[in-house]
Amino acid sequence: AAGIVELITREADADNVRVGGIQFVDRNSTAAEKRVAFIGSNLSGSTANNRGGNIDFWTKTDNGSLIEAMRITNEQRVGIGTTTPGARLHVLDAATTAVAVLGEVTSSTGLTIGVRGKTASRDGYGVVGYNSSTTAPTTFPQSSGVFGQTDAPNSIGVWGLANNNSTNQSIGVWGET
């Protein structure tokens, strides 16, 4: 049989009580904070003596301090850069110049897709791009909901296809200003 490592809290049952953690420590560090990473788990929920749990991942920035980098909640939501993910995967980057999610395929052959979205709902969207800025961009097309670019000959930056044989409205690519 495989071995199991158990981390058990001695604290009273309550929401957000630390159950346990694994620390990664640099014993040669001269800083007050010698931990360089930490994985922890907290109780999470309102059902006394049967609460759910979160797992959080902390990393130390160079010459900095530990910050929570990622959390998996008791609702099976993953937050990167946020402790309160609002979706199955919630990526938050507060940097002034940033790409929150990057899909990249380095293969130069075959059908490749960097980011793909799919929905089974007739009222749903597979992938949505949205720019919430209320000021004009300094250069075009710096501010876009969805942007497509290609540098290859005979290729398409943004492409849409509507396969609908009924009288209902079908739109391959739609834009609004």
N, C-alpha and C positions, 0 to 999 in steps of 0.2 A: 504494500500500500504506500501511496505517496505521503510525504510529510506535509503538515499544515502548520503555518505560523499564525498564532492568534494574538491580536492586540485587544485587550479588554480594559474598559474604563472603570475606575473606582468612583467616579463622580456620580451624583444623583441624576436620575433620568430627567432630562429637559432638552428642549430644542436648542440646537447649536452647541451641544457639549462635545468637546474633542474626545473621540474614542481612542485614537492612537495615531501614530505616524512613524515614518521612516525618515531619518535625517542623514544627509550626506555632509560630512564635516571635513574641512581642510585644516588639519591640526597645525600646519605650518603658517597659517594666516596670522598676520599681526593685527588684523581688524578685530573690533569687539564682537562682531557677528561672524562666527567661524563657519556657520552652515552655508553651503553653496546651493543646496537644493533640499526640498522637503516634500514628501507625499503624506497627506493626512486624510483623516475621515472624521466627520462630525455627524451626530444625530441630527435628523431633520424631519420635522413634521409635528403634528399636534396630537397623535395617538399615544398617550402615556404608556410606557413599558412595551411599546411595539412600534417605535418610530422608524422612519426610513433613514437613509444615510446618504451623505454626499462624499465624494472623493475630490480632494483639491491638490493641485500640483504647483509648487512654488519654485522659483529660480532666482538666483542672485545675479544682478547686473554687475558688470565689471566695475570695481571700485564703488559699488552701491550697496543696496540692501535687498533682502528677500521680498519679492512681490508675487502675488498669486497670479500665475500665468494661465491656468486652465482649471475648470471645475466641471465635474459630472454630477448632476443633481439627482435627487431621488425620483424625479419625474423623467429620467433618461434624457435630459437635455445637456448638451455640451456647450460650455461657454469658454471662449478663448478671448482674454482681455476683458471679460466681464464676469462678475460673480452671480449675476441674475440673468441667465440666458432666457430669451423670450421665444426661442424656437428650438427644434431638435439640434441645430448647429447655429450658434450665434457668435460671430466674430466681430470684435470691436477693436478698432485701432484709432487712437486719438491723435496720432502724429499728423503734422500739417501736410506732409507729402507721404501718402501711404497707399498701398493696395491691400485691402482687407483680405480678399480671397483671390488667389491666382491659380488658374488652371493652365498648365503648360504641358505640351506634348513635344518631345524632342525628336520623335521619329519623322523622317522625311518621306516615308512611303505608306501607302494604305490609307484607309479612312481613319482619321484621328480627330478627337474632340477634346478640346481643353476643358470646357465646362458644359455640362449637359443638364437640362432640367426637363422633367416629365411630370405631367399630371393626368389623372384619369377623370377629373371633374370637367364637365362641359363648360363651366364658368371659371376654370382655373387657368393659370399661367405656368409654363414650365420654368422660364427664367424671366425675371423682371429687373430692369435697370431703372433707377430713380435717382434724380439729383434734386436735393431739397434746398439748394442755394437760392436765395432771393435776389442776388446781385448778378450783374452781367459778367461773363467771363472776360478775362483780359486778352486772351487769344482764342480763336476758334480752332478746333472744337474742344477746348479744355473742359467745358462743363456739359456733360451729356448724361442722359439716362442710360442709353445704350449706344455704344460706339463700335464701329467696325472699321478695320483697316486691313489692307493687303498690299504687299509690295511685289507679289508674284504676278506674272502675266497670266491672262485668262482666268482670273480668280475673283472672288466676291468678298467684300468686307462684311456686309450684312445681307442675309438672304432670307426670304420668307416664302412659304408655300401654303396655299389654302386648297385642300382637297375636299370640296363639298359639292355634291351633285344635286342638292335640293335648292329651293328658292330662298333659303336663309342667307344672311350676310356672312361672308367668309373673308378674312383678311390675312394675307401672308405676312406683311410688315406694315405696321401702323405707327404714325408719328403725330405728335401734337405740339404746337407752339403756343 
